[in-house]
Amino acid sequence: MVAIGGLLCVGFASDPDSGRDLLLVASTSGLGLFDTVTGERLARDREADTGWPDDNDLTCQGIGPIAQRRVPMAGLAGGGLRAGAAGWSVDIASPDWPYERVLLSTGSPYTGGAHGETWWHIFHSRYSELRAAGFSPSGATLVVATSSDINLWTRA
């Protein structure tokens, strides 16, 4: 988990050198770029007006090693991340709204199978508002972003 106050939205990009997943995070304090494996912040832009995605296409201009790209974003302004990747899916459920839960499954958590066998409850947004949850385009990274932090899971 990485704490990020005032988180607005997140988006994935690939590192131009290694191809590894990077996460661009927009907040009320600007933009941050994170390595999804180590959680290390690779770049920071504190210009507050750069944190909100473009209204026309829900993208933000990249920073650091992805400065020449526009990154699709998902979060408070709209947009979405991939709900599935290589046999896995992520669902958001709200049985005790306004608190949301994130479920990871090998299919659908609603069509059978026991908790811990075919689906897992991986996150409960009790203290912060859920902004986005989903996979990177490569399918190697899953992010759950709230108004105050990001949680990352990666696989080889």
Buried (B, 14 or more C-beta within 10 A) or exposed (E): EBEBEEBBBBBBBBBEEEEBBBBBBBBEBBBBBBBBBEBEBBBEBEEEEBBBBEEEEBBBBBBBBBEEBBBBBBBBBEBEBBEBBEEBBBBBEEEEEEBBBBBBBEBEBEEEBEEEEBBBEBBEBEEBBBBBBBBBBBBBBBBBBBBBBBBBBBEE
